[in-house]
Amino acid sequence: MKLSRIIVSIFCAAATALAAGPKNDGIVLPVSAATQLLIPAAASTPGANGTFFRSDIAIVNFAPRDQMVKLQWLPQSGGTGALTTITIPARSGIRSADFVATILGQSGLGSIVVTGINPDSSRDLNSQLYVSMRIWTPQPGTTGTTSQSLPAIPSSAATTQIAALFAVGGADNPSNYRVNVGIVNLDATNAQTFQISLPSAIGPQPPSIQVTIAPMSMQQVGVGNGLSPTQQVLIQNVTGGTTQSNSWIAYGSTIDDVTGDAWSELAVAGTTQ
Amino acid sequence: MKSAFCAALFICLPAVAGVVQPLQSAPQLLIPAAGSTAGVNGTFFRSDIALANLSDHAQHIRLQFLPQPGGASASASIVLSAHDWFRSDDFVRTQLGVTGLGAFLISGTTASGDLDPTAQLYANSRIWTIEPATGGTTSQDLPAIPPPSNNNQAATLFGVGAFGARFNVGIVNLDPVNPQTFSLFDQSLAFLTPVPPPVFMTVPPMSMEQMTWSSGPNVFPRLVIRNETDAPKRTTAWIAYGSTVDNTTGDAWSELAVAGAVP
């Protein structure tokens, strides 16, 4: 029996202030609360072998007043974006186990920009939003689930030309794991072209992958099975010219082909290691 | 297909501060839960940790294992070349030669062992085990964060719990001298009469403790963790996390408690 769960809850919390965390050459990413947050990957979409991936997302308004929140759906390339506005009561929150379908009325894979706004739809720079999220699916053949978490990050953290992933290869038996790289292009106007490469100190350099991503959208690319545990993945914006933007982020997602066990890593911005 | 729907309105908590959590690199990083330890039903949990030196100079690094009460603490020093990194799928055992569950503190140091504020360390961590029935794995991530030094007295977990899952809560006490006593209370049950009493947990200095939380029929606890230690000895250097584990598949996820909730 497949088990589908839809949970919407409203709960209360509170905040007096949001303190910025220590930063280190832009590498440290504040991930919990901000005026605008990016959820790099969210979904309500069927997968292979009877799986169906949904996003379990909680959004909390820590402000002592009701908060209008704009939810912007950034679909995979080829999809259609969408806007939804909700109001979260003061010091309260909302949680849904199928957020994309239930709250946004969307399906497929994409990203979500969560923005505190004023009644006139301008950005509310005093909003205090916190997001917790994971993507999950019922595990076919059982009554349980598999899932992976990705932190929500302030969209202002997307400021780099190159980024790297360190821990996406399978650790114990690499051939059992497939790796995806997702890139979110937050440029409002221009498509961006990215190069995904697997640097190798020994042997031939594997061919790189190029992907062009439309404005305000995302794309997830399969990098294949069998990446070494110490294989680094570099993602570089190679758009060039005056339309190149640093407003993007990348993530890696590794999945065990046997169990569906999965983990994610945000690309470390600014490093060329 | 079975479908379940829940909606609930909860009473408010006052006051949260300092909820932005830096995640990726810093001179010093804390991994709240790490280990190399046998679990039930043939599982064996290990920590898969990648550690990078992002600075342009060689970096001395001190690794400290802060065990659960009764466990063995351990430390070791390594040097990582400029812009170098390594990864181990059983980091605690291979780097420190110890087993058990605990927290893991990674500090950039000078050659003489003092903290190096210029260190730029990055760590990525997850705990994993072979799933005996399949030969595949199950795992959960926990972010490496700069050690908390100014946490408020209380913190709250928001995104934990699920149907058919168990929920563990862990607390790391980074005070080098004083044990700390914490109360744990499911705020979402505060409407009950009588109100369920809090659970108390005392964590020794430089140590961590993890317990399974029992919320009865409430599968979505909103757990407030409050440091109840008397003020002269109360530390702000602590952190809590929640870990939810699917009872059927071992699927698991974690959340750091949002610091600053002051009921």
Interface residues (C-beta under 8 A of the other chain):
Chain A: M1 K2 L3 S4 R5 I6 I7 V8 S9 I10 F11 C12 A13 A14 A15 T16 A17 L18 A19 A20 G21 P22 K23 N24 D25 I27 V28 L29 P30 V31 S32 A33 A34 D56 A58 V60 F62 A90 R91 S92 G93 R95 Y130 S132 M133 R134 W136 Q139 T142 T143 G144 T145 T146 S147 Q148 S149 P151 F166 A167 A171 D172 N176 P229 T230 Q232 D256 D257 V258 T259 G260 D261 W263 S264 E265 L266 V268 T271 Q273
Chain B: M1 K2 S3 A4 F5 C6 A7 A8 L9 F10 I11 C12 L13 P14 A15 V16 A17 G18 V19 V20 Q21 P22 L23 Q24 S25 A26 P27 D48 A50 A52 L54 H83 D84 W85 F86 R87 D89 Q120 Y122 N124 R126 W128 I130 E131 T134 G135 G136 T137 T138 S139 Q140 D141 P143 P146 T156 F158 G159 A162 F163 G164 S188 F220 R222 D246 N247 T248 T249 G250 D251 W253 S254 E255 L256 V258 G260 A261
